[in-house]
Amino acid sequence: MDNVAVYRCEACEGHVLASEEAPEKDCCGEGLKKVTEDSIDTKVNEPDADGVLHDIFGLGETSLNICFCVIDNEGATVSEVADEMGIDRSAVSRHMKTLVETGILRREERNLKQGGVVHIYAHEDPELVKERLTVGAFFWTAKVVELVNELNDEKMEAMMDEDADVAKVLGGKIWME
């Protein structure tokens, strides 16, 4: 799925995120109409790779550098990456755990000749990573929409309450999360 767009259902007025290449796009048995940024009165910031990786997946510059180190070495242990990058082993281990949980790296166990086991970290298949990050971004987007709806519901309740300070209600909610 290369190009994704936002569509609005003519029947229920709901919104759907869907591939532009999908042969049939409908909701409630009705067709969907594509929504463009020009057609809404809301400015949307352009995402950048660093922001997306940090905000959605919790990956910062150090995590990405560790990932590139593993890829360059075609697999590596925590100790090898720590030594090569001059970073504390426990920090490398935490970053690698996050990269594995995100689905970018995988962890394999290798038996040592002298006994014991060592964990080797290697990169996942790029197509699998692309799919995981795409689906993860969709789940994150769904949570953002839920948060926006929740904030809107709280705003409406506060506006109905004559004694409520709407800014305080919303501001308090935003700063608490």
N, C-alpha and C positions, 0 to 999 in steps of 0.2 A: 504494500500500500504506500504509494509515493505521495500523492496529493490528497489532503484531507480538507474538508470544508464544513462550515456550519450551515445547517438547514433549519427552516421553520415550518412546522406543520400548519397547514391552512385550517384544519379542523379543530385541533386542541390547543393551538398556539404554543406548543412545546418546541424545544430546540433539540437538534440531533447533530452529533459530530459523525461524519461519514466520509468514506472514500469518494472522491469525485469520479472514480472509475467504476463504482458499483452500478450494475445494470439497472436495478430497481431500487429506488429510494422512496419509501412511503412510511406513513405513520397513521394509525387509525383508519387505514384503508384509503387515505387521501395522499396525494402527492406532496412532496416537500419542495419548498422554494429556497434557493440558495440565498444566504444572508452575506452581504459584503461589509467590510469595515466602513466603507463610505456611506452605507445606508443606516448606520447607527450613530447616535450622538454621544459616543463614549470613546475616548482616546485609549488605545491599547499600545503598551510598550512593546517594542520588538525584542524578542528573546535573543540571548546570545548563549553560546555553548557553555561557557564557564558558569553563567547564572543558572542555566537549566540543570547542569550536572550538580551544582551545589544546592540549589533550592529544592529540587525534586528528589534527588538521590543522595544528598548529603556528602557529595564528593568535592573535595577542595583540590588545590594545586598539588599538595603533597601526595594525596591519593592517586592522582593522575600520573605524577612522576614515578611513583612506585609501580603503577600499572605498566608504564612504558619500559621501566627497568626489567620487569618480568618478561614482557614481550621481546625486548632486545636480547635477553639471555635465553629465550626459548624455554622458560621455566626457571624457577629459582626458589630457594628456601628463604625463610625470614632472615636468617643470619647472613646469607649471601647478599640480599638486598640491603640490609642494614650496613654491612661493611662497604658495599659499593657506593651507597648514597651518604654514608656518614650520619645515619640517623639511629636513634635508640631502638633496640630490638622490640621492646614492648610497643612503641609507637608504630613501627612497621607492621607488627602483628595485628594491631587494632585496625589499621588502614586496610590490610589484606582481608581481614574478616569482613569489613564493609564492602570491599570489592567482590568478594565471594557472594555475600548476601544480595548484592545488586545484580549479580549474574554476569559480571564482566570477566572475573577470574574463576577458576575451579581449583579445588584443593585435592591432591592425590597423595596417597600414602605409598612410600617405598620402603621395602625392608632393607636394612643395612647388613652387609656381610658379617660384621662383627656382632650382630644382634641389635635389636631395637628397630624403631621406625622413624623415618623423617618425612615431614610434610613438604611436598613440592607444589608450588603454585604455578599455574599455567593459564594462558589466555583461553577464553572460550571461542567457539566458532563465531566469526564476525556477524553472520546472518542471524544466529541465535541471539547474540547480544543486541542487535538492532531490534529484533522482535521483542525481547524482554524490556528494553528501554522504551519502546513505543507503547507497549501495553501498560507499563508502569506510569508513563506520562498520562495515559488515558485515565487510569485509576486516580492519579493525583488531581487531574482536571475535574473529575467527578466530585472529589472531596472539596475542591475549591468552590464548585457550584453549590454544594450543600452548605458551605460556610457562608457564601453570599446570601443564600436564601434564609439562613438562620439569622444573619445580621439584619436583613430586610424585615423579617418577622418581628425581631426585637424593636426595630425602629418604629414599625407600625403600632406595636403595643404601647411604646413610650409616647408616641404622638397622641394616642387615645387617652392616655393618663394625663390629666391637666397638671398634676403636681410633679410629673417626671421631667427631668432635665435630659432631653434627647441626646445632646452631645456627651453628657456624662455617662449615660447608659451605653452608648456605642463606644465611646472612648475607653471606658472601663473594660468592656468586652475585648476590644482590640489589644489593649496593653496587657491583659491577663493571659492571652494566648501566645 
